[in-house]
Every structure is written in C-alpha cells, then in structure tokens.
Amino acid sequence: MAFHFPVMPRLFMAIHMEDRFSIMDILDQTPLPPETGQWIMFLRNHDELTLEMVSDEERDYMYHIYARDPKARINLGIRRRLSPLLDNDRNKIELLFTLLFSLPGTPAIYYGDEIGMGDNYYLGDRNGVRTPMQWSGDKNAGFSNANPQKLYLPLIIDPVYHYTLVNVENQEQSPSSLLWWIRNMLTVRKNHKAFGSGTLEFVTVDNSKILAFTLKVGDEIILVAANLSRFSQAALLDLSKYAAHTPQELFHNSSFPPIEEDPYTMTFGPYGYFWLSLHRSTASTTHDLEVETPQLIVQQKWQNVFTGRAKKVLEKSILPRFLVKSRWFEHKALTVQLVKITATIPMANSMLCIVEVFLYGIEWPDRYLIPISFVSEAKATQTNPIASVKVDAQEGLLYDAIYDESFRKALILRLAHNRKVHTNGYTIVSHINSRFKKEILACAASSRILSVEQSNSALLYGEKFFFKLFRRIEEGIHPEVQMCCYLTDEAHFSYCPAFVGSLAYKKLQGEISTIGLLETYTPNEGTAWSFTLDNLSQFYERVLSHQNIDKADLKELIGSRFFNGVKLIAERTAQLHIALASGEHRDFKPEAFTMLYQRSLYQEMRKMAKEAFALIKKKMPLMNDTLLELSARVLDKHEQLLDYFKRIIINPIDAMKCRIHGDYHLGQLLYTGKDFVVIDFEGEPMRSLSHRLHKRSPLRDVAGMLRSFHYALYRALLTHSTMTPDMVAKVEPWAIKWYEETKALFIQSYLETVQTAPFRLLPSSQKDLDYLLNVLTLEKALYETVYELNVRPEWAMTAFKGLLFLLKE
C-alpha cells in the first residue's frame, strides 16, 4: 500500500476554488497500483496537511487560505486538524469525508478528526495536533488518570473545541453527531465493493462546480456526485451509457427517476453530495434471482457457511432469492438491496439465523428469523431448499429448518424447560404455563407443519399444541403474547386458544424479541372465511337457478345456518371486547376519547388516505383497463373523503378506547362446527409493534369484520368456477343485498351483546356511533388498498370495489 500524497491538497483546493479541475487532473495522472496493492487516501498525513507534492504557486495558495498565521505552517505543510482547517463547517467536513470514502483505495483517518477535534499550533513543532484524544468530559478528557500537570501535552481548552464539549462520549449519545455520521458512511461503504476497489470513470457534467464519477466492479455501479460550491447548484450529467438504469440512493434507499438517453438533471444543496447505486429495473432483478444458486464450499462442518466467504455469498445472492419466494416475506413488491446475517443461535443441529433485510424504498431494515438445517445429498428430500453445500467431500443441502423434525422437537423442548440459555452472545428466554409441561414433553416428538396462508410458520404438536414461529421480528413486547396471556390468565376468555408459553431471545443490554408462541390447538372445520365463502357459493347458485328471482325471499336464499353463524360471530366479537376491557391492568384498562385523541385519529386517517391515493397513481401504469377505470373513480373521491374524515375533529365523541384484536376479519375465527374461536392477536402486519399495542375504539374491529364480509362477497363472485360475465352482472345486485342483510344482522347482534357489559365502550349518541363506524371502515378499506397493491396486486379489484361501495354510501 502507498500513501497518495498528491490528491490530498487538491481536495482542499477544489473545495475552496469551487472547481473540480484539480481533483480530476491529479486522478488522471495517478498510475494504477499493482493487483496486489492499493493507494491509501487521506485528508491529513498524520501530523500535518502535507504540501510536498504541489507546485510553489499551489503551496502559496494553500498557505494563504488554510494557514494565514505563519505559526500554523511547518516544513512544507500545515499543522492543523481537519475541523479547524475547514472553519468547523459541518457541511465542508462531510463533503471532504464523502470524497475520501469514495476514491479508490483505502481511506485513513487521523485520530480526533472523526469527532471534529481542535488543535493548538502554539505548542510548537507538530505537538499542536498530538494533544490527548478527547474520550469524555471527565478528568484529562478520559485519556489518563494522571495529574493533569504530568501530561506530556495539554488538553484542548479552546472554547469552540473544548474537551468537555467535543468528545467521544457526547457524540456517542447523539445520533446526529459527526462520529455517528462517519460510522454510518463507513457501514454503507463496506456494503459495496465498488468503493475502494472499483474502477473510476469521470462523468461529463456541464457545471464545473460539480464533480461526478462512477465506480464499477462486476455488475455493481456506484455514481458519486458532489457539489464543491457553498451555493446550491443544478447540473446536467451525461449518463447515456447507463440508460435503462435507475439510481437508488444508498443511505435511505430512495429511488430517483430512471436514466434515459438525454442528459440527466440533478440539483444539489450547498456542499451537497449523492451516493447512488445504478441498477436495472425490478424485472431484471427478478430474472437474476432465477439464476442457479451458487454452491457453498466449506471445510470441517456445515456451520462454517456462516463465516468468511461462504457467509458473503449467502448474504449477497442466496438469502435474497430465498426471501423473495417465501410466503411470509412481507415486501415481495420491493427489491432486496442487502441481506445481513446479524446473529446465529444454535438449536439442536440447526441454526436460528437473525437477518437484517435492507429494501430499496424503505429507510430502515426489517429483521427476519430464518432457521436453517443441513442434510446430506443422500437424504436430500427436504422441502424448501436454500442452497447446495459441499463440506469437504460431502455434498448436501441447506434448507428451512421447520422441515427438520429434530429442530421442531428442540424448539418445543427449549420452551418446555423454562430456563435461560446463553449462546453466541444471546440469551434464549422461555416462559411456560407449568400445568402444560407434562403434556408438552409427551407430544414433543410428534409434530407437523400446517400449510396455513399466513405471514408466519405454524407447527402442530401431537394434535394438542399450536406453535407460531414469528418470521418478521421486532424488539419489545409482542402484542399477541401479551393479549393471549391476559385473555387466558386474567380475563378467562374461553373463546380463544389458551396461552401455553412463549420463546424469545435477548442480546446483551437489548430488549427482548419474541420468536415463538405456543397455545392450545383448536380442532376445526376451517375458518369463518371458508364458512362464509361456502354460503356465498350456495347463495349465488340459488340466485342463478331461481325461477322467478324478482319475487324470491332474500333470507331463504341466504339460509338460516349462515344467519345463525353471523349472529354467533357478532356475539363472540362483543364478548372479546368486554373481556379485553374488563381488567384493571394498566395496559388493558379502558380510556375515554379526548379531542387530542380525535385529532390524532384524523391525522392517522388523513395520512392513510394520502398514502393510498399516491400509491394508486403510482401503480396505474401497471393496471389493466378494468382496474384503471376503478382507480380513476376512486381518485375522483379524494377531496370528498378528506372532508368526511375532517368531521371527526369538530365535536367531542363520548366513547371509550381499549385494547382490541387489531387485525380482525373472517380469517381470524376458527369454525369448530358449532362455534367460533378467535385466533391471531398479532395485529396488522404492516403496522409497527408499538402501534399495535395502542388502545383503540372496539368499532375498529367491527369495521374490519364488515370489510371482510364485503371482501368475501367479491372473492366468491369473481373466483366462482362456473360464473360467466353475464351471470356476474345478474348476481352482483343480489350479492349487495346479501351484504346489507349480513351487515345489519352483525351490527345488531354485536350492539345487543356489548350493551350487556357493566360499563360503556361505544358512543352514547347513535349519530356519533354511525359516523365513527363509517370512518373506521373507510380507513380499513384504504389500508386494504395499500396492502393489496403492495403485496397481492391480484386482489386490488376487490379492494377498489369495497372502497367505491363505501364512498357511495
């Protein structure tokens, strides 16, 4: 490695002259290092800003600008730290670090520059930049416990750079500090091989104050663009060779407009900069995922796939492919930018892998749990393979460990033993209702996977216990564990599975993260959703086959069995809300509406409306003619909808809020053949964990159920195997009547049951009750629209139909 002395002073010259020429000129003259070597890039050469590699004129210019006081000069350099050189200007400091981290080679940072330390060039020689590192505001800046008079060099006590103000401890506690900014920059840099080892190519720009170049290694292309001026600038970049690429900002994953043949327009703030990844369309990315999975080659044991080069291959190409095809992965419509394995926790012969998934278009990464097992090729019959592996001479497969019987057994035994286990820096924490322990041990060896359509993995043990393995995980109290525990142990609510235990992990000084929930298994004949679809199918057939449909009796067409079922669902819903609101526990005790809460409701609904309408506009180019027509009608109602929402902040609503189910629909009730059991208290999957712990009006659950009935109406209508377009047109008016009758019965039965409680939950005014139910139903429809467009585009028509129906009402 060799220090690149000439480039350093040119960076400082360029930023003061506000012209890119000096940087481009010196880099053009820079010879390529040998394949086994690299340049070291730096902003100061240890004790000074060295000026040996510049002309006399350039040195005089640098002295004049950066060392007006002759005492700041030494030999052929300037003895100052970075921050004083740049007038303590945070924007300048960030820009120079950005360029340093972008140039090919290895960046070197001299101690103190990462926190913006000052200097004292009056100390003589080079001692002005050798003062003690400022770790904290304590004695001797935390550098030494010695008598301050015994320090070889004194501390910095300049008021601007005083060690009690500028130190590592202070900046560790401030996410906006220079130290954290540099850490984040280095993290991004490490994730992209083009930085440091990429081939640099300058981009033609019409504005001399803008420096732009690309870094390319393999298929990765990074565009670096920086404004060297203290004023805002606009520029046209010649990126025609990258036409059909889309720039993606590396820090927050924001998408920029696609590049075309014409010059690309960019605007910059003062000393602004961009790091952009140029990648082809999602279609190309999806195609890339179909490429054959690379084989992992490791030695001694298969667990070594989580170390070294094998780990990098796993993170870069194998796990992104596996995630995209997994049912439980939430953001299938987005492109996976990066997968990072943050923890591996042994369990039996398997590994619990915690991965962070960075997605284009989303600022913060999601965390997922992927349990992984290994099987030799001779036994390789497992479902859901992840990658092929060669361990020395033995070949085999990595696969999803839920298909490994020994893993499933180890999982429930770990929970049953009800003790903390420390491994790999993590602690596995289990909690169990002791009265179930013997039964758990008895059925641990008998398990199978349930193929239910949900965002987690479901396991069944001995036809007695249901284990939900959470795939997307977050730190903090999990709402489903909290709700199930409360309903079982305190509210004694008998119409939900009994809480048996939970499994979680915790890292040192971190919050607990739940990875699994165990509860009693409820034998069933399906869900209330399938119960409703069966009734609708029969209802449509009766409508089509009726001799004189205009004189038909609606209730006879629907049938008493379904009416009894709807009434029972409404009663169980009301009983659930009474149970959730009946305790004195702080997390469950009901609270009254306030005008402040009503305003927060309005802001939440307004935000959801804005998000939904913006997404509809964005997705319109991908829609067929039918969806385009429906989406245009929805967009026409934008202002009307916002005006209707605004009424919620005009007058106080006399109502209560409490903990609710949060994601209530027909699929959340199991039909036993005689009754209904409520399941899945996890909350809406697109909401954050903290959001799902909030207290809300129980009418939100009622709204969710009404929307579910409307969903069922159109799913049965649009997916009926023998229904022609003419038949759909004939049946649809009757389907609407079916919904109105079902809705009226559900609301009536719910209100009759909830009014039996010794306390009041709903608005005392019928007008307020109707309005609140309407706005919550509309908000739910907007949420569904966003969800379907992002996750299940094929269901978008159902969401649009429901939204238009509500807007018409």
N, C-alpha and C positions, 0 to 999 in steps of 0.2 A: 504494500500500500504506500502511496506517496501523497504528501500534502500538496493541494493545488493552490499555491500562493497567489498566482496572478488573478484568479477570479474574485478573491475576497474584496480588494479595494474597489473593483469595478462595480460590485453590488452597491456599495455606499455611494459611488459617483453617480450611478444611474438613478438612484432614488432622490438625490439632491438635484441633479440636472433634469430630472423628469424625462429621461430619454433612454431607450433600450439599447442604443448602439453599442455602448461599451461592453455590455454583457454578451451580446451576440458576437461581437468581434473577438473577444477573448475565447469564447467557447468554440468558435470556428477554427481558431488556431490551436486548440487543445488536441494533442495526439491521443488516439485510442490506447488505453492501457492493455497490456497482455491479457489473455483469457484468465490467467490465474491471479491478476492484480486488479486494483481499483484505486480511484482517486479518493482522497479524504477532503471533503468540503467543510469549510468552517467560516465563521464570521469574525473570529479573533484568533490569533496564533498564541494561545496560552496567555502570555503576559502583555500582548500589545496587538494593535492593528498594524500588521507589517506592511511596509510600503517599499520593499526592496525590488519588487517586480513591476514597478510602474516607471514611466518617464519622469524626468525632472519637473516638467510642466504639470503632470498629473499629481506628483507628490506635493508641489506647491499648492495646487488647488485643494487637495485633501487637508493639508495643514491649515489653510485659510478657512475652510468650512468646519472641520471637526476638531481642530486644536489651535484655536486663536491664542490661547495662553501658551507661551513657549514652554512653560513648566510641564505641560501635558505631552510634550514631544520627547522621544528618547531614541537615540541612534537614528534609524530610518523608519521609525514607526510612531504610533500614538498610544501612550499608556493609559487607556481608559476602558472601562467596561462597556458593554453593549448599550445598556439603558441610558447612561449619560451621553454616549455618542449620539444617540437618537433623540435627545431632549426629553427623555422619558415619555415619548409619544407611543401609546399602545398600538395605534394603527401601523406606524412605521415598523415597530418591533415585530408585530405579527407578519407583516409583509416580508420582511427580511428572513424570518424563520421559515415562512412558506416557501420562498425561493431556495433556501438552504436545503429543506427537506425534499424539494422537487428535483434538484440537479442530480445527474447520475453519479453514483459513488456512495460513500459512507459519510453521513454528517457527524461532526464533532462539536460538542457544546462545552464551553469552559464553565467551571462551577460558578454559580451565582447568577449567570445570565438567564437561567430558567425561571428565576423569581424576580428579575429586574433589579439586582443589587447595584448599589452605587460604588464609588471609589474615592480615593484620597491621594491624588497625584502629588500632593505636597510632601508625602513621606519620602520621596526620593527614589532613584533607581526604578525598579519595577515593583516595589513594595506597595504602591498605590492600588494595585489590582490583586494583591495577595493577602488582603485582610481576611480575618476568620469568616468561615461560612456562617450565615445567619439562619440557624435552625429554629430559634424561638425567641420570644421576648424576655427570656429568663437571663440569669447571670451569664455574662460573656456570650450572649446570643445562643446559649445552649451548646457552644463549641467546646468549652472547657470549664472545669470546676476550680481552676487555679485562681489565685489572687489576680484581679484584672491588671495590676501593675507588672505582673510577671509574664503577661502575654508577649510573644515575640513581636506582634504587630497589633495596634489598637483596633477597636471596633469602629464601624462607620456610624457617626453620630450626626451627619448632615440631616437637617430636618426633613428633607424630601425622601431620603433613603435610610432613615434611622432604623437600627436593627429591631426596635420594638414594633415598627410599622411594617417593614419589609422582611419577612422571614417565612420559612417553610411551614411552620405550624399554622400561621394565619392563613396562608394560601391553601393549605390542605382543607381548611374548613369552608372555603369559598369556591363553589363550582365555577364562578366566572373569573377566577384568578388566572394569571399568566401561567402558573405552574400546571393547573388543570387543562388549560388550553393546549399547552405543549404536549401533555400526556395524550390528549385526545388526538392531536395531529399525528403523533408517533404511532398510536394504535391503528389509525387509518392507513398510515404509510406501510406498516408491517403487513397489513392485509392485502397489499397489492404489490406484486413482484416487479411491476414496471418501474416503481420508484427504486432508485438505486442501481438496478441492472438493466433498465430498459434503454432502447436506442432513442436518442434525442433527435427530433427534427423540428426546425422552426416553422411556424405558420405565418404566412403573409398577412399582414394587418395594415390597414390604411392609416392608422393613428400611431405615430412614433412613441407615444406615451404608454402604449400597451405592448407588453411582452407576452407572446403566446408560443407554445411549443407542445409537441406530443411526445409521449414516452410509450414505447411499444416493446412488448416481449410476448412472443407467441401470439395468442388471439386477444390478449389484453391490450387495450389502447386507452391511455390517460391523456386528457387535454388539460394543460396548465395555462391559465391566462391571468395576468396581473396588471393592475393599473399603477404605474410608477408616479402618478401625479397626486398632489394634495387636493385636486378638484375632481368632481365627477366627470366621467368620460364615456363616450359612445364609440364603437368601432365596428368595422366590417371585417370578418375573418374569412379567408379563403379555405373553406373546409370541403371543397367539392369532391376531393378524393374519398371523403367519408360520407358521401350521400347515402341515404337509407339507414344511417346510424342515428340513434337517439342519445343525446347527452344526459347523463344521470349524475347529479351532484353527490359526492362521496360522503358528506357529513350527515345529511338529513335525507338522502335518497330522493330528493325532489327531481321530477322529470322536467326537462327542457324541451322546447319544440324540436321536432325532427330536423336533421340536416338535409338540405337539398342542394342542387347544383349551384344555385345563386349564393352570393356572399352571405355569411351568417352574421346577423346583427346581435351584438352583445352590449350591455351597458354596465358600468362599474361605478361604485361609490368611491370616495377618496381612499386611495391606497387599497382598493378592493381587489379580491382575488377569487379564482374558481379552481377547484379540482373536479374535473368531470370525467366520468367513465363513458366511453363511446361504445355502445353495444347495439346490436341489431334488434329487430322487432321481437316481441314475445314469441311470435310464430317460429322464428329461427331458434330461439332459446328452447322452445318445446321440442323442436326437431332434434336439437343437440342432446336432449335427455334420452332420446331413443337409441343413441349410440351404445354399443355393447359396453357393459360395465367392466372397467379395468380390473385385473386380478391383483389382489393384495398379496405380497410375498413377505413373510416374516420368518423369524427363526425361534426355535425352542418352544414357544407357546402361542396360541392364537390370540391371547390378550394383548400381545405386542402390536396388534393393529391400532391400538390407541396411543402409540408412541411414534416419534420420528417421522420418516417419510410416509409410512402407511397411514398415519393419522391425517396428514395433509391431503392425501388422495381421498380418504374417507370424507373429509370435510368439504373438499372442493367439488368433487364430482359424484360421489356415491350417495351420500345422505341427501343432497338436494333432490336427486332423482327419486329416492325412496319417499321423501316427504310429500312431493307433489302428487304421487299416486295413492297416498294414504287417505282413507275416508275421513280420518279425524283431523287432518291438516286443514286449518281454517282458511288460509289465504291462497286458494288454488288459482285465483284470477291474477295474482301478482307474481312477479318474477323474483325468485330467490337470489339474493345478492351474495350472501355468505352464510355458511353454517360453521359454528364454532363449538367444539366439544369442551364444556367447562368443568365437567365432573364425570368420573366413572366410579360407580359404587358396586363392589362385588356382591352377588347374591347367589348362593349355590355355585353352579358352574357358569353362571351368566353374569352380565354386567348391566347395571342400570346407568344409562348414559343421559346426562342432562346436557342439552344442546341449546345454544342461542341461535336464533334464525333471524338474519337481517334481510329485510324485504325492500325492494325498490318502491318508494312511495310512502313508506312508514318510517317515522323517525326512530322509534325505539324497537329493539329486538324483542321477539317473542321467545319464550322458553318452552321446550317440549321434552317429554320423557320418552326415550326410546330404549326399551330393554332388549339386549342383544345376546343371542346364544350362538354356539358353533356346533356343527355336525360334520362328520367325515363324509366324503363323497359316497362311500359305500352305503351309508344310511340316509343319504340326502333325498328325503321325500317330503320335507317340510314345506308348508305354505308360507307365502310372503318372504321370499329370499331377499337379502340385502346386497350381498356381494360374494364372489368366489374368493377363496383364500387358499394359499399354499403355505403350509407350515413345515419347513424343511422339505421332506419328500412327500408329506401327506397333504392331499388336497381335500377341500371341504367347502362349506357354505356358512356365511353369517346369515342369520335370519331373525325375525321378530320373536323375542323370547316368550311371548304369550302362547306361542305354539309349542313350547317346550314344557312337557308335563312336570319335569323336575323343578323348573322355575316357578310354575304355578303353585306347586307344593311348598317350595321355600318361601314364597310370598306370604301365604296364609299362616305358615308356621312362625315366621318372623313377627307377624301381627299377634298371634296367639300367645307368644312367650312374654309379651307385655313388658319389655325392658329396652333400655337404650343400648345401641350397639355403635361403637366408634370405628370408623374405617375411612381411610384415604382423606382425612381432614373433615369428614362429615359424620354426623350422628343420625342414625336411623331411630326414629321415635315411634313407638306403637302405643295405642290406647285401646283397651278392650273391656267390654262388659263381662265380668268374670263368670256370670251364670251361664255363658255360652261356651266356655273354654273346652269342656269335655266333648261337646258336640263338634266343635271345630276340629279338634285333634282326630276325632273319629272319621271325619269325611275329607281330611286334607289330601289323601291320596286319590280321591275320585273327583276329577274336575273336567270341565269342558268350556269351550268358548261359545258365547252366544252371539249369533250374527245379527245383532240389532243395528238399526240405522241411526247412529248417534256419533257424537264428537269425542267419545272415549272408548275404552275397551271394556267389555263386560265378560266376567267369568262366573261360572256356576260351580259350586262345590256341593257334591252329594245331594243335589236337588233340595238343599236346605238353606244355603247361603249364597247371596249375590255379592260379588266383588266388582266395584267400579274402579278401574285403573285410569286415573286422570292423565291425559296426554299433554294438554297445554296447562302449564303450572305457573302459579304466581306466589309470591311471598305474602304471608298474612293469614288471618282466619279464613278458612274456606266456608262459604255460606251453607253448602249442603251438609257438611259435618255438623256445623252449629245448629242448623234447623232440625236435622234428624235426631240429634241428641236431645234437643229441647222437647220436640214432639213426643219422643219415646219416654224420657225420664221425668219430665215436669208436667207437660200438658196431657200425657197419657192419651194421645190421639190414636185411635185404633184403626183408622183408615189410611195408614201408610206403613211401609215396611219398618220393622223395629231396628233401631240402631244397634249394631254389634260391636264395631270397632273402626279404627282408622289407622293409617300408616302415613308417616311424614318423614322428611329429612330436614336437617338443620346444619348450616355451616357455622363456624366459629363467629360469634358476635353478629349473626344474621338472624332474620326472622324465620319462623318455621314455614315449610312449604308442604302442603298435603299432596300425597301422590296416590292415595287409595282410600276407599270407603267400603266397609263390609256391613251388610244388613241382611235381614231375613229374606228368603226368597218367597215370592207370592206366585203360586201356580195360577195360570191364567189362560184365557182363550184368545188373547190378543189385547189390543188397546182400544180405548174408546174411539180412536180414529178409524180402525178397521171395522168396529161395530157400526159407526156412522156411515162409512162407505158402503157396507153391505146393505144397509137400509136404503141408501140413496139409489143404489143399483136396482133394487127391487121396486122402489118408488118410480123410477124412470120407466121401467118395463111396464108397470101398471098404467102409467100415463099413456104410453105408446099403444098399449093393447086395449085401452078402454074404448068401448063402442061409441059412447056419447060423452066425451071428455068435458064439454062445457057444463054438463049437469052433474059431474062427479063430485063426491064428498071428499074434501081435502084430507080430513082426519082418517077416513077409511083408507085412502091411498097411502098415507104415511104408516098407519098401523099403530095399535096400542102398545106393542112391545117397545117401539122406539120412544114413544111419548113417556112411558114409564122410565126408560133409561135416561132420558134428558132430565126428567124431574129428579131422579136419583143423583145425577151428576151435579145438578144445581144445589141439592141439599148437602152433598159432601163438600162442595166448594165453600158454602156458607159455614159449615161446621169446622172446616180447616181455618178459616179466618177468625172464628170465635176462639179456637184453640190457641192460635198464634197471638191473639190479643188479650188472653185471659191471665197471663202471668204477671208477676211483679218484677221479673228480671229486667234490668236496665236496658238490655239490648232488644227486649220484646215489648215493653210497656208502651201502650198507645200514646200518641201525642196529638194535640189539636192543630188544625190548619192555622197558619198565620198569613198575613198579607205578604210577608217576606217569602214564605214558602210558595205561595201562589205565584209570586213573581219569578221564583226560580223554576217553577213548572212551566211558566210562559217562555222563559229563556231556553229551557231544555227542548220544548216543543218547536219553538222557532228555529233553533239550531238544527233539529232533526229535519224540519221542512226544507231549510236551505240546503242541507246536505243531500236530501233525496232529490230535489229538483235539479241541483247541479249535476248529480250522478246520471239522472235521466238524460240530460242534454249531452253529457259526455258519451253515453252509450248509444245514442241514437244512430250514429253511422253504422253500427253493427246490427241494427234491428231489421226484421222483415217488415213487410208492408202493414201487416195487422198490428204489430207492436208499435210501429211508427204512428199509426192513426190513434191508438190508445194513449200513447205517451204525449202526443200533441194535445189531446183533450185534457189530460192531467195537468199539463203545464199551463193551460188556459185558466186553471182554477187557483193558481199560485196566490194571488193577492187576496182572493176571497177566503182562502184557507187561513192566511195570516191574520186577517181581520177577525175571523171567528175565534182563533186562538187568543187574540188580544182581550177578549171579553173576560178572561179569567182574572185579570188584574184590576177590574173595575170595582167589584164589590166583594166583601169578605164572604167566604163559604164556610158555613158551620158544619165541619166534618172532622173526622179523625184519620190519622195515618198510623200504620202499624207494619210489622214485617209481613211480607206476602210471599207467595210462591215465586213470582218474578218472571217466569217463562211458561205461563200456564196455557195449555192447549190440549186438544183431544189426545195427542200422543203421550201426554203425561199422566194418563189414568189407565190402569190395567183393568180389564174386564174379567172378572172371575166366573162369569156365567150367571151370577146372582147379584153381584155388587160391583162397585168401582173402588180402586185403591189408588191414592195419589202417590206419584213417584217423582224422582229427579228434581231436587230442590236447589239445583246449581245456579239457576238464574240465566238470564240471556247471555249466550256465549260471546256476543260481540261487546258486552259491557265489561268494564274493569271489575276486579274483585271488590274494591272498596265501594263502587257504585251499587253492587248487588247486595250490600249489607244495609243500605238505607231503608228507612221506613217510608211507605207509600200508601196511597189510598187503595183499599182492597178492590175498588172498582177497576183497577188496572188489570187484575186477574180476570175479572168478569169480561172486560174488553177483549182480553186475549182469547177467552173461550168463544166469544161471539165471532171474532175474526176466524177462529179455527173452524166453526160451523160453515162460515162463508167459503173458506178455503176448500173444505170437503165438497161443497156444492159443485164448484167448478172443476176440481180434480176428478170427481166421478163423472161429470158431464163431458170433459174434454178427453178423458182416457178410456171411456167405455168402448169395448172392443167392437161392438156392432152398430155404433151410433154414426149415422151419416150427417152431413151438414144440414140437410132438411129436417132430420129428426132433432138435432140440437136446437134449431130455431123453434120447433114445436114445443120442446120440453123446457127450454130456458125460462119462460114466464111462470111455469109451474114450479120450477126449481126455486125461483124468487119467493113464491108463496110458501114453499116448504121452509125456506129460511126464516121468513117473517113469523110463521107459526112456531117454529123451534125457538127463535129468539124470545118471543113473548112468553112462552112457557118457561124457559130457563130463567129469565129475569123475575117472573112472578114467583117461582119456587125458591129462588135464591133470597129474594126480599122477605118472603114469609119465614124462612128459616133463620136468617140473620137477625130478624127482629125479636127472636126468642132469647137473645143474649141479654144478660143483666146490665149491659152497657150499650151505648150507641156508637156505631162506626161510620154510618153513612150520613150524608147531608140531611138535615131536618126538612128542608124545602124540596118539594118534588121538582120544581124548576131547576134548582141547583143540581139535584141528583141527575136529571136528564142531561143537563149541559156537561157535567163532569164526565159522565159515562161516554157521551159523544166525543168530547175532545180526546179522551184517553184512547178510545177506539180508533180515532183518526191518527193519533200519534203511533199507535201499534201498527197501523196499515203502512205508515211512512217507514217505520223500522223494517217491516217485512219487505218493502220495495227495495231498500238499500241492501238488505241481506240477500234477496234473490238475485239482484243484478250483479252482486259481487261473487256470490257463492254458487247459486243454482240458476243461471240465466234462463234455463228451460221452463222455470216456474214463474218467470216475470209476468206472463199474461195473467195468471191468477192474482198476483199482487195488484196489477193495474186495474183489473175488473173490480176487485174489492175496494180500492181507493175511489174509483169513479162512482161506485154504488153509494159509498158513504158521503161523498161530496154532493151527490144528487139529493140525498136525504137532507 
